[in-house]
């Protein structure tokens, strides 16, 4: 892999910045100053530094975003997308949101460039659990809770079994393994209520990091990354 590609994929610099940094003698590969960014290196084994700091390249990048309201979960849209909340370098790295949250839904959204694993994590056959905290407009009771858990008609489809915990008659947590369009909104509508707040708090083995404010992101830890990879096996 070319050195400038390595640096841009590691989100350390753009390719043109890399060329300038190399000319200025700010880049080393395996301890040797390299002034030409077109050299090819082995990304798996090379030790690259920029301004004395190690630049770590990974084949795939995974970040957790705490999605705010008002952003569309896609890479392209006429309105604001979740990619607008992330560094420009992420687009060049082919990062994209793994799945969709509605524009008014908040919470955990995985952003990655690992297309194959993202595809597997989203496959309905894999039953990856997604947990959402909800607030609804009209109170529901034990009957409605049980119906939601068993499966309700969401318009030509009976929702798969889910788990619902009611904290109050108008709030709680729901765990689903499907990901149909407006799934949870349609489920609550089917039992006579409407969603007024929806926040994803978990996706497979990942739990929303509450230290992230709305619109903030962080890289997954090694443990989270390993758990995610295991969930996609
Ligand atoms: N279900 C919904 O209705 N909306 C979301 O954003 C996610 C699940």
py3Dmol code that shows the C-alpha trace and the ligand (Angstrom):
import py3Dmol

protein = """\
ATOM      1  CA  UNK A   1       0.000   0.000   0.000  1.00  0.00           C
ATOM      2  CA  UNK A   2       1.233   3.501  -0.811  1.00  0.00           C
ATOM      3  CA  UNK A   3       2.425   5.443   2.211  1.00  0.00           C
ATOM      4  CA  UNK A   4       0.068   8.374   1.568  1.00  0.00           C
ATOM      5  CA  UNK A   5      -2.892   5.957   1.312  1.00  0.00           C
ATOM      6  CA  UNK A   6      -1.831   4.337   4.583  1.00  0.00           C
ATOM      7  CA  UNK A   7      -1.761   7.733   6.326  1.00  0.00           C
ATOM      8  CA  UNK A   8      -5.130   8.828   4.964  1.00  0.00           C
ATOM      9  CA  UNK A   9      -6.784   5.483   5.769  1.00  0.00           C
ATOM     10  CA  UNK A  10      -5.419   5.740   9.291  1.00  0.00           C
ATOM     11  CA  UNK A  11      -7.093   9.202   9.403  1.00  0.00           C
ATOM     12  CA  UNK A  12      -3.688  10.721  10.235  1.00  0.00           C
ATOM     13  CA  UNK A  13      -3.605  13.120   7.283  1.00  0.00           C
ATOM     14  CA  UNK A  14      -4.951  13.694   3.797  1.00  0.00           C
ATOM     15  CA  UNK A  15      -2.833  12.427   0.936  1.00  0.00           C
ATOM     16  CA  UNK A  16      -1.640  15.954   0.030  1.00  0.00           C
ATOM     17  CA  UNK A  17      -0.757  16.717   3.693  1.00  0.00           C
ATOM     18  CA  UNK A  18       1.145  13.434   3.780  1.00  0.00           C
ATOM     19  CA  UNK A  19       3.207  14.499   0.763  1.00  0.00           C
ATOM     20  CA  UNK A  20       4.073  17.823   2.437  1.00  0.00           C
ATOM     21  CA  UNK A  21       4.903  16.109   5.742  1.00  0.00           C
ATOM     22  CA  UNK A  22       7.134  13.621   3.935  1.00  0.00           C
ATOM     23  CA  UNK A  23       9.043  16.379   2.090  1.00  0.00           C
ATOM     24  CA  UNK A  24       9.570  18.083   5.451  1.00  0.00           C
ATOM     25  CA  UNK A  25      11.062  14.874   6.867  1.00  0.00           C
ATOM     26  CA  UNK A  26       8.247  14.351   9.385  1.00  0.00           C
ATOM     27  CA  UNK A  27       7.452  10.734   8.461  1.00  0.00           C
ATOM     28  CA  UNK A  28       9.404   7.598   9.326  1.00  0.00           C
ATOM     29  CA  UNK A  29       8.859   4.009   8.253  1.00  0.00           C
ATOM     30  CA  UNK A  30      10.550   1.350  10.377  1.00  0.00           C
ATOM     31  CA  UNK A  31      12.745   4.031  11.915  1.00  0.00           C
ATOM     32  CA  UNK A  32      13.913   5.547   8.619  1.00  0.00           C
ATOM     33  CA  UNK A  33      12.837   9.011   7.426  1.00  0.00           C
ATOM     34  CA  UNK A  34      10.883   8.673   4.190  1.00  0.00           C
ATOM     35  CA  UNK A  35      10.529  11.761   1.971  1.00  0.00           C
ATOM     36  CA  UNK A  36       8.533  10.175  -0.841  1.00  0.00           C
ATOM     37  CA  UNK A  37       4.924   9.294  -0.126  1.00  0.00           C
ATOM     38  CA  UNK A  38       4.542   7.072  -3.178  1.00  0.00           C
ATOM     39  CA  UNK A  39       6.657   4.312  -1.622  1.00  0.00           C
ATOM     40  CA  UNK A  40       4.829   1.072  -0.946  1.00  0.00           C
ATOM     41  CA  UNK A  41       4.756  -0.385   2.545  1.00  0.00           C
ATOM     42  CA  UNK A  42       3.220  -3.466   4.123  1.00  0.00           C
ATOM     43  CA  UNK A  43       0.347  -2.008   6.169  1.00  0.00           C
ATOM     44  CA  UNK A  44       0.189  -5.052   8.451  1.00  0.00           C
ATOM     45  CA  UNK A  45       3.826  -4.863   9.586  1.00  0.00           C
ATOM     46  CA  UNK A  46       5.291  -1.387   8.861  1.00  0.00           C
ATOM     47  CA  UNK A  47       5.892   0.938  11.835  1.00  0.00           C
ATOM     48  CA  UNK A  48       4.966   4.398  10.624  1.00  0.00           C
ATOM     49  CA  UNK A  49       5.333   7.629  12.588  1.00  0.00           C
ATOM     50  CA  UNK A  50       4.190  11.163  11.808  1.00  0.00           C
ATOM     51  CA  UNK A  51       5.815  13.925  13.871  1.00  0.00           C
ATOM     52  CA  UNK A  52       7.244  11.237  16.140  1.00  0.00           C
ATOM     53  CA  UNK A  53       3.844   9.673  16.896  1.00  0.00           C
ATOM     54  CA  UNK A  54       2.990   6.135  15.840  1.00  0.00           C
ATOM     55  CA  UNK A  55       0.279   5.982  13.182  1.00  0.00           C
ATOM     56  CA  UNK A  56      -1.806   2.849  13.506  1.00  0.00           C
ATOM     57  CA  UNK A  57      -3.550   1.533  10.431  1.00  0.00           C
ATOM     58  CA  UNK A  58      -6.282  -1.037  10.673  1.00  0.00           C
ATOM     59  CA  UNK A  59      -7.846  -2.860   7.784  1.00  0.00           C
ATOM     60  CA  UNK A  60     -11.258  -1.788   9.062  1.00  0.00           C
ATOM     61  CA  UNK A  61     -12.358   1.052  11.289  1.00  0.00           C
ATOM     62  CA  UNK A  62     -15.302   0.921  13.691  1.00  0.00           C
ATOM     63  CA  UNK A  63     -16.682   3.874  15.584  1.00  0.00           C
ATOM     64  CA  UNK A  64     -19.653   4.386  17.852  1.00  0.00           C
ATOM     65  CA  UNK A  65     -21.666   7.559  17.259  1.00  0.00           C
ATOM     66  CA  UNK A  66     -24.260   8.910  19.658  1.00  0.00           C
ATOM     67  CA  UNK A  67     -26.662  10.024  16.954  1.00  0.00           C
ATOM     68  CA  UNK A  68     -28.589  13.215  17.643  1.00  0.00           C
ATOM     69  CA  UNK A  69     -32.014  14.029  16.200  1.00  0.00           C
ATOM     70  CA  UNK A  70     -32.140  15.747  12.821  1.00  0.00           C
ATOM     71  CA  UNK A  71     -29.561  13.633  10.961  1.00  0.00           C
ATOM     72  CA  UNK A  72     -30.262  11.019   8.307  1.00  0.00           C
ATOM     73  CA  UNK A  73     -28.498   7.634   8.688  1.00  0.00           C
ATOM     74  CA  UNK A  74     -26.883   7.501   5.257  1.00  0.00           C
ATOM     75  CA  UNK A  75     -23.824   8.751   3.420  1.00  0.00           C
ATOM     76  CA  UNK A  76     -25.737  10.874   0.883  1.00  0.00           C
ATOM     77  CA  UNK A  77     -28.928  12.872   1.356  1.00  0.00           C
ATOM     78  CA  UNK A  78     -30.295  16.287   0.480  1.00  0.00           C
ATOM     79  CA  UNK A  79     -30.372  17.032   4.230  1.00  0.00           C
ATOM     80  CA  UNK A  80     -27.792  16.553   6.985  1.00  0.00           C
ATOM     81  CA  UNK A  81     -26.380  13.051   7.303  1.00  0.00           C
ATOM     82  CA  UNK A  82     -24.635  11.392  10.231  1.00  0.00           C
ATOM     83  CA  UNK A  83     -21.425  11.570   8.164  1.00  0.00           C
ATOM     84  CA  UNK A  84     -21.512  15.367   8.638  1.00  0.00           C
ATOM     85  CA  UNK A  85     -20.779  14.724  12.336  1.00  0.00           C
ATOM     86  CA  UNK A  86     -17.576  12.821  11.566  1.00  0.00           C
ATOM     87  CA  UNK A  87     -14.155  13.797  10.157  1.00  0.00           C
ATOM     88  CA  UNK A  88     -14.044  14.305   6.372  1.00  0.00           C
ATOM     89  CA  UNK A  89     -11.369  11.591   6.210  1.00  0.00           C
ATOM     90  CA  UNK A  90     -14.049   9.027   7.128  1.00  0.00           C
ATOM     91  CA  UNK A  91     -15.787   9.509   3.778  1.00  0.00           C
ATOM     92  CA  UNK A  92     -12.545   8.858   1.926  1.00  0.00           C
ATOM     93  CA  UNK A  93     -12.168   5.721   4.039  1.00  0.00           C
ATOM     94  CA  UNK A  94     -15.584   4.572   2.720  1.00  0.00           C
ATOM     95  CA  UNK A  95     -17.133   4.665   6.178  1.00  0.00           C
ATOM     96  CA  UNK A  96     -20.917   4.293   6.327  1.00  0.00           C
ATOM     97  CA  UNK A  97     -23.598   3.777   8.985  1.00  0.00           C
ATOM     98  CA  UNK A  98     -24.298   0.117   9.760  1.00  0.00           C
ATOM     99  CA  UNK A  99     -28.096   0.161   9.632  1.00  0.00           C
ATOM    100  CA  UNK A 100     -30.476   3.047   9.995  1.00  0.00           C
ATOM    101  CA  UNK A 101     -32.012   5.011  12.802  1.00  0.00           C
ATOM    102  CA  UNK A 102     -34.918   7.294  11.923  1.00  0.00           C
ATOM    103  CA  UNK A 103     -34.114  10.981  11.672  1.00  0.00           C
ATOM    104  CA  UNK A 104     -35.790  11.614  15.064  1.00  0.00           C
ATOM    105  CA  UNK A 105     -34.216   8.575  16.782  1.00  0.00           C
ATOM    106  CA  UNK A 106     -31.091   9.099  18.890  1.00  0.00           C
ATOM    107  CA  UNK A 107     -28.395   6.807  20.263  1.00  0.00           C
ATOM    108  CA  UNK A 108     -25.930   4.149  19.250  1.00  0.00           C
ATOM    109  CA  UNK A 109     -25.032   3.982  15.582  1.00  0.00           C
ATOM    110  CA  UNK A 110     -22.071   1.936  14.404  1.00  0.00           C
ATOM    111  CA  UNK A 111     -20.067   3.563  11.608  1.00  0.00           C
ATOM    112  CA  UNK A 112     -17.622   1.337   9.758  1.00  0.00           C
ATOM    113  CA  UNK A 113     -16.009   0.534   6.412  1.00  0.00           C
ATOM    114  CA  UNK A 114     -16.280  -3.209   7.028  1.00  0.00           C
ATOM    115  CA  UNK A 115     -19.017  -3.916   4.482  1.00  0.00           C
ATOM    116  CA  UNK A 116     -19.039  -7.668   4.843  1.00  0.00           C
ATOM    117  CA  UNK A 117     -19.401  -7.711   8.638  1.00  0.00           C
ATOM    118  CA  UNK A 118     -21.934  -4.874   8.559  1.00  0.00           C
ATOM    119  CA  UNK A 119     -23.987  -6.889   6.097  1.00  0.00           C
ATOM    120  CA  UNK A 120     -23.843  -9.940   8.348  1.00  0.00           C
ATOM    121  CA  UNK A 121     -24.731  -7.975  11.501  1.00  0.00           C
ATOM    122  CA  UNK A 122     -27.790  -6.574   9.726  1.00  0.00           C
ATOM    123  CA  UNK A 123     -28.911  -9.868   8.221  1.00  0.00           C
ATOM    124  CA  UNK A 124     -32.361 -10.800   9.614  1.00  0.00           C
ATOM    125  CA  UNK A 125     -31.202 -14.439   9.870  1.00  0.00           C
ATOM    126  CA  UNK A 126     -28.580 -13.469  12.447  1.00  0.00           C
ATOM    127  CA  UNK A 127     -31.101 -12.059  14.991  1.00  0.00           C
ATOM    128  CA  UNK A 128     -28.672  -9.476  16.386  1.00  0.00           C
ATOM    129  CA  UNK A 129     -30.408  -7.848  19.371  1.00  0.00           C
ATOM    130  CA  UNK A 130     -31.083  -4.116  19.377  1.00  0.00           C
ATOM    131  CA  UNK A 131     -32.262  -2.436  22.571  1.00  0.00           C
ATOM    132  CA  UNK A 132     -34.179   0.844  22.524  1.00  0.00           C
ATOM    133  CA  UNK A 133     -35.321   3.068  25.362  1.00  0.00           C
ATOM    134  CA  UNK A 134     -38.744   4.484  24.552  1.00  0.00           C
ATOM    135  CA  UNK A 135     -41.229   7.067  25.734  1.00  0.00           C
ATOM    136  CA  UNK A 136     -44.773   6.753  24.368  1.00  0.00           C
ATOM    137  CA  UNK A 137     -47.760   9.073  24.185  1.00  0.00           C
ATOM    138  CA  UNK A 138     -50.520   6.819  25.556  1.00  0.00           C
ATOM    139  CA  UNK A 139     -50.051   4.528  28.561  1.00  0.00           C
ATOM    140  CA  UNK A 140     -50.016   0.784  27.958  1.00  0.00           C
ATOM    141  CA  UNK A 141     -50.475  -2.049  30.429  1.00  0.00           C
ATOM    142  CA  UNK A 142     -49.653  -5.704  30.830  1.00  0.00           C
ATOM    143  CA  UNK A 143     -51.935  -6.795  27.954  1.00  0.00           C
ATOM    144  CA  UNK A 144     -50.255  -4.528  25.432  1.00  0.00           C
ATOM    145  CA  UNK A 145     -46.803  -5.411  26.777  1.00  0.00           C
ATOM    146  CA  UNK A 146     -47.539  -9.120  26.286  1.00  0.00           C
ATOM    147  CA  UNK A 147     -48.904  -8.511  22.770  1.00  0.00           C
ATOM    148  CA  UNK A 148     -45.764  -6.575  21.818  1.00  0.00           C
ATOM    149  CA  UNK A 149     -43.624  -9.433  23.093  1.00  0.00           C
ATOM    150  CA  UNK A 150     -45.564 -12.095  21.195  1.00  0.00           C
ATOM    151  CA  UNK A 151     -45.700 -10.186  17.915  1.00  0.00           C
ATOM    152  CA  UNK A 152     -48.109  -7.647  16.453  1.00  0.00           C
ATOM    153  CA  UNK A 153     -49.270  -6.882  12.923  1.00  0.00           C
ATOM    154  CA  UNK A 154     -47.172  -3.975  11.658  1.00  0.00           C
ATOM    155  CA  UNK A 155     -48.842  -3.884   8.248  1.00  0.00           C
ATOM    156  CA  UNK A 156     -48.625  -7.194   6.465  1.00  0.00           C
ATOM    157  CA  UNK A 157     -45.934  -8.535   8.785  1.00  0.00           C
ATOM    158  CA  UNK A 158     -46.157  -9.980  12.284  1.00  0.00           C
ATOM    159  CA  UNK A 159     -43.229  -8.712  14.342  1.00  0.00           C
ATOM    160  CA  UNK A 160     -40.882 -11.386  15.672  1.00  0.00           C
ATOM    161  CA  UNK A 161     -40.941 -12.073  19.432  1.00  0.00           C
ATOM    162  CA  UNK A 162     -39.425  -9.206  21.425  1.00  0.00           C
ATOM    163  CA  UNK A 163     -38.781  -8.356  25.058  1.00  0.00           C
ATOM    164  CA  UNK A 164     -40.479  -5.330  26.599  1.00  0.00           C
ATOM    165  CA  UNK A 165     -39.784  -3.860  30.030  1.00  0.00           C
ATOM    166  CA  UNK A 166     -42.175  -1.209  31.246  1.00  0.00           C
ATOM    167  CA  UNK A 167     -40.639   1.208  33.760  1.00  0.00           C
ATOM    168  CA  UNK A 168     -43.772   3.358  33.784  1.00  0.00           C
ATOM    169  CA  UNK A 169     -46.977   2.993  31.709  1.00  0.00           C
ATOM    170  CA  UNK A 170     -45.372   5.335  29.145  1.00  0.00           C
ATOM    171  CA  UNK A 171     -41.673   4.398  29.185  1.00  0.00           C
ATOM    172  CA  UNK A 172     -39.318   1.452  29.204  1.00  0.00           C
ATOM    173  CA  UNK A 173     -37.015  -0.639  27.040  1.00  0.00           C
ATOM    174  CA  UNK A 174     -37.713  -2.909  24.101  1.00  0.00           C
ATOM    175  CA  UNK A 175     -35.357  -5.501  22.621  1.00  0.00           C
ATOM    176  CA  UNK A 176     -35.916  -6.512  19.006  1.00  0.00           C
ATOM    177  CA  UNK A 177     -33.979  -8.677  16.596  1.00  0.00           C
ATOM    178  CA  UNK A 178     -35.498  -7.347  13.370  1.00  0.00           C
ATOM    179  CA  UNK A 179     -34.865  -4.058  11.650  1.00  0.00           C
ATOM    180  CA  UNK A 180     -37.880  -3.239   9.520  1.00  0.00           C
ATOM    181  CA  UNK A 181     -38.667   0.338   8.480  1.00  0.00           C
ATOM    182  CA  UNK A 182     -40.151   2.224  11.484  1.00  0.00           C
ATOM    183  CA  UNK A 183     -40.337  -1.139  13.228  1.00  0.00           C
ATOM    184  CA  UNK A 184     -40.802   0.053  16.813  1.00  0.00           C
ATOM    185  CA  UNK A 185     -43.058   2.955  15.891  1.00  0.00           C
ATOM    186  CA  UNK A 186     -45.309   0.555  13.999  1.00  0.00           C
ATOM    187  CA  UNK A 187     -45.265  -1.972  16.847  1.00  0.00           C
ATOM    188  CA  UNK A 188     -46.451   0.579  19.412  1.00  0.00           C
ATOM    189  CA  UNK A 189     -48.975   1.983  16.944  1.00  0.00           C
ATOM    190  CA  UNK A 190     -50.406  -1.548  16.688  1.00  0.00           C
ATOM    191  CA  UNK A 191     -51.163  -1.545  20.429  1.00  0.00           C
ATOM    192  CA  UNK A 192     -52.712   1.945  20.438  1.00  0.00           C
ATOM    193  CA  UNK A 193     -49.829   4.221  21.369  1.00  0.00           C
ATOM    194  CA  UNK A 194     -47.201   6.306  19.559  1.00  0.00           C
ATOM    195  CA  UNK A 195     -43.482   6.754  20.112  1.00  0.00           C
ATOM    196  CA  UNK A 196     -42.507  10.218  21.322  1.00  0.00           C
ATOM    197  CA  UNK A 197     -38.829   9.474  22.146  1.00  0.00           C
ATOM    198  CA  UNK A 198     -36.678   6.611  20.887  1.00  0.00           C
ATOM    199  CA  UNK A 199     -33.038   6.029  21.750  1.00  0.00           C
ATOM    200  CA  UNK A 200     -30.958   2.993  20.776  1.00  0.00           C
ATOM    201  CA  UNK A 201     -28.980   1.901  23.818  1.00  0.00           C
ATOM    202  CA  UNK A 202     -27.443  -1.336  22.501  1.00  0.00           C
ATOM    203  CA  UNK A 203     -26.596  -2.986  19.197  1.00  0.00           C
ATOM    204  CA  UNK A 204     -25.456  -6.608  19.484  1.00  0.00           C
ATOM    205  CA  UNK A 205     -22.565  -6.637  21.977  1.00  0.00           C
ATOM    206  CA  UNK A 206     -22.177  -2.824  21.921  1.00  0.00           C
ATOM    207  CA  UNK A 207     -23.700  -0.606  24.590  1.00  0.00           C
ATOM    208  CA  UNK A 208     -24.150   3.134  24.118  1.00  0.00           C
ATOM    209  CA  UNK A 209     -21.320   4.997  25.839  1.00  0.00           C
ATOM    210  CA  UNK A 210     -23.186   7.574  27.898  1.00  0.00           C
ATOM    211  CA  UNK A 211     -20.074   9.745  28.173  1.00  0.00           C
ATOM    212  CA  UNK A 212     -20.629  10.613  24.503  1.00  0.00           C
ATOM    213  CA  UNK A 213     -22.824  13.671  24.059  1.00  0.00           C
ATOM    214  CA  UNK A 214     -25.272  13.775  21.147  1.00  0.00           C
ATOM    215  CA  UNK A 215     -23.233  14.074  17.946  1.00  0.00           C
ATOM    216  CA  UNK A 216     -20.035  12.749  19.557  1.00  0.00           C
ATOM    217  CA  UNK A 217     -18.223   9.591  18.511  1.00  0.00           C
ATOM    218  CA  UNK A 218     -15.344   7.400  19.601  1.00  0.00           C
ATOM    219  CA  UNK A 219     -13.413   4.447  18.217  1.00  0.00           C
ATOM    220  CA  UNK A 220     -14.470   1.052  19.570  1.00  0.00           C
ATOM    221  CA  UNK A 221     -12.167  -0.389  22.212  1.00  0.00           C
ATOM    222  CA  UNK A 222     -10.243  -3.573  21.339  1.00  0.00           C
ATOM    223  CA  UNK A 223     -12.699  -5.559  23.493  1.00  0.00           C
ATOM    224  CA  UNK A 224     -15.736  -4.055  21.758  1.00  0.00           C
ATOM    225  CA  UNK A 225     -14.189  -4.676  18.352  1.00  0.00           C
ATOM    226  CA  UNK A 226     -13.470  -8.321  19.221  1.00  0.00           C
ATOM    227  CA  UNK A 227     -17.031  -8.816  20.506  1.00  0.00           C
ATOM    228  CA  UNK A 228     -18.461  -7.257  17.349  1.00  0.00           C
ATOM    229  CA  UNK A 229     -16.336  -9.456  15.117  1.00  0.00           C
ATOM    230  CA  UNK A 230     -17.442 -12.516  17.120  1.00  0.00           C
ATOM    231  CA  UNK A 231     -21.105 -11.481  16.731  1.00  0.00           C
ATOM    232  CA  UNK A 232     -20.611 -11.339  12.953  1.00  0.00           C
ATOM    233  CA  UNK A 233     -18.947 -14.782  12.682  1.00  0.00           C
TER     234      UNK A 233
END
"""
ligand_1 = """\
8
LIG
N -37.619 1.444 15.026
C -38.120 2.645 14.659
O -39.325 2.812 14.559
N -37.262 3.639 14.431
C -35.916 3.534 14.549
O -35.192 4.493 14.333
C -35.426 2.272 14.933
C -36.286 1.233 15.171
"""
view = py3Dmol.view(width=600, height=400)
view.addModel(protein, "pdb")
view.setStyle({"model": 0}, {"cartoon": {"style": "trace"}})
view.addModel(ligand_1, "xyz")
view.setStyle({"model": 1}, {"stick": {}})
view.zoomTo()
view.show()
